[in-house]
Amino acid sequence: MSRISQAFQQARTNGRPLFVSYLCAGDPSFDTSLAACKSLIEAGADILELGAPFSDPLADGLTNQLAAQRALEGGMTQAKVLDLVREIRKFSEVPVVLYTYYNLVFAPGEADYARQAKEAGVDGFLVLDLPPEEAGSWQKVCADEGLDTVFIVAPTTPTERIAKIASAATGFIYYVSRTGVTGERSELSADLKDSVAQIRSVTDLPLVVGFGVSRPEHVATIGAIADGVVVGSALVNCLASNLEQPEAGVATLKTKAEELIGGLA
């Protein structure tokens, strides 16, 4: 059983949803990024979603675009993303999902990249711009390496396509609760409960919900209807607001994560 499956199984046993935390790998530096990941794990994050910094992150809002820019300017590379995972594996078995774009998978070759990722300790991938219809070869190499392939369902996805996405996904399905790009929002979508029910009607895979989640009450609302809650921009902003004092940024990040995770209590 994969680390991801174990995490969801344990959560069900405990009667609580998972907290999935997103950070851009290498933002604003390798060392700070590693410290930030460690602080999230200490705060109680159940899954780490690490963004691979990319020059054209089309699914990301301004917060995560700037995080990717900082990481790239700080010298982060795809090889160093895997080095970061290796460092995390020295102190934690928390599942790690890489949030990436297909160019970064295609350039080194799907099979070689999947093998390197598995060896580093990665558990799964969410390739933002790779739809299931085009993912056959990638799904195969990931299956060969025991890596999960996570796919996204959007508010505009018709029911028949949700079933197709679910058949391609392993590990879990990621429901983006709002159309558009990533970023903090003041309110959750009004039809969130109905959308989650629609997805559950066609798949038994665990379902996590993200995009716009920034408050403990958001976490509580989603946690009551989904298997996991994803928070990204609200955490990334903790680092972005303390670029001159990275240690303070990491401390702020841990406090914010603990506050949000408290919404699951």
C-alpha positions, 0 to 999 in steps of 0.5 A: 500500500502506498504512503498516500493510501495509508494516509487516507486509510489512517484518516478514515480510522481516525474519523478525520479528513487529511490536511494537504499543504502546498508550497513551491519547492525552493521558495525562496531558497532550498534551505528555507524551503526544507525548513518550511516543509519540516514545519508543516509536518510538525504542525500536522500536515498529512500530505505535502504537495510540492510545486515544481517551479516552472517559468510558465505556471498557467494554473497558478495565480499571482502568489504561486507565480511569484513563488516559482519566480523566487525559487528559479531566481534562487537557483532551484532546478528540477534535480534540486526538487528531487534533492529536496524530497530526499532531504525530507525523507531523512526525517519523515515518511509523509506522502509527497505529491509533486505539482508540476507541468508536462514540459518538466516531465517530457524534457527528461523523458517520462520513464527516467523522470518517474524512476528518479522521482520514485528513488527520491521518495516521491509518492505521486504526481499532479501534472496540471496541463496533462489531461487523461486523454493524453496521459496514457504513456505517463500513467503506465510509467507511473504505474510501473514505478508505483507512483500515483497519478492525481487528476483534477476535476473542475466546477465546469466538468460534466458528469460523464467526464468526471467518470473518465477522469476518475478512471485515470486517477489513482491515489485521490482526485483533486476538486478545484472548488472555483474556476480560475487560478490558485489564490486565497478567497474570502468565501467558498463556492456556494454549490460546493456540497452538491459538486462533491456529491456529484463526484462521489456518485461516480467514484470511490477514490478519496476526494480532496478540495482546494483553491481559495481555502484560507481560513479555519472555517473554510477547512471545517466546511470542506472537512465535513464533506471531503476526504481532504482539504488543500491549502496553498496560497495562504501558506505561501504568503507566510513565506512571501511576507517575510523574505528578509527574515526567512526564519520568521517566515517559517515560524509564521507558516507553522502558526498559520498551518496549526490554525488551519489544521485546527479547523479539522478538530 
